[in-house]
Amino acid sequence: MSELLTGSAALHVNIMRERMKTLFLACITLAIFGCTQTQVNYTSYVGQQQDWPFATGAIVQTRFALPLYQGPPDRPYRILGWIEVENARGALGLRSGGVEYAVKEAAKRGADAVILLRNRANTSGTLAPTREGYARVIAIKFLL
């Protein structure tokens, strides 16, 4: 039933197979790593500092480079700025780590901690962002 290809026909088939393999690998690489870059935007707070709200207790995550508060922190602070991260990439190019990128940016800006904002990525009322690769935080500096 199947014919054995020889000569130039066999060479042509082998060339086409190699081109298909290359095209396939290029498509897989694009799908895994994507075309977008991680976007980190920092906006400085300008103006008179206020008596920002703080709580008598707080929910805080300590697994990042800086403490991450899920609401007002438990002591007075001043606001340094607002950080938004889009399209953060983690292992294998998968979208993840938006909060980590935001915390690292806050640390570079001299923050002591960050407050995770409730926003379109976190509308369910849960304590964690729901869209991978995205985060919005406020960078803060504690008062002495």
PEBELCOR-V468247 format. One record per backbone hydrogen bond with DSSP energy under -0.5 kcal/mol. CO is the residue of the C=O (numbers start at 1). NH is the residue of the N-H. E is the energy in kcal/mol with one decimal. If there is no record, write none. Layout:
CO NH E
CO NH E
//
This chain:
3 5 -0.6
6 9 -1.1
6 10 -0.6
7 11 -1.9
8 12 -2.5
9 13 -2.0
10 14 -2.2
11 15 -2.2
12 16 -2.1
13 17 -2.2
14 18 -2.1
15 19 -2.2
16 20 -2.3
17 21 -2.2
18 22 -2.2
19 23 -2.5
20 24 -2.6
21 25 -2.6
22 26 -2.2
23 27 -2.2
24 28 -2.4
25 29 -2.5
26 30 -2.2
27 31 -2.3
28 32 -2.3
29 33 -2.8
30 34 -2.1
38 40 -0.6
39 41 -0.5
39 86 -2.5
41 84 -2.4
43 82 -2.8
44 46 -0.5
50 52 -1.7
58 60 -0.6
59 70 -2.5
61 68 -2.5
67 69 -0.6
67 114 -2.3
68 61 -2.9
69 116 -2.9
73 55 -3.1
76 143 -1.7
78 141 -2.5
80 45 -2.5
81 139 -2.7
82 43 -2.7
83 137 -2.6
84 41 -2.9
85 135 -1.8
86 39 -2.7
88 96 -1.5
90 93 -1.6
91 94 -1.8
94 90 -3.5
97 101 -2.3
98 102 -2.2
99 103 -2.8
100 104 -2.4
101 105 -2.3
102 106 -2.3
103 107 -2.4
104 108 -2.1
105 109 -1.3
106 111 -2.4
107 110 -1.6
112 67 -0.7
113 140 -2.5
114 69 -3.2
114 116 -0.5
115 138 -2.1
117 119 -0.6
119 122 -2.3
121 130 -3.5
121 131 -0.5
130 132 -0.7
131 134 -1.3
133 88 -2.1
135 85 -3.0
136 117 -2.4
137 83 -2.7
138 115 -2.1
139 80 -2.8
139 81 -1.3
140 112 -2.9
140 113 -1.5
141 78 -2.7
//
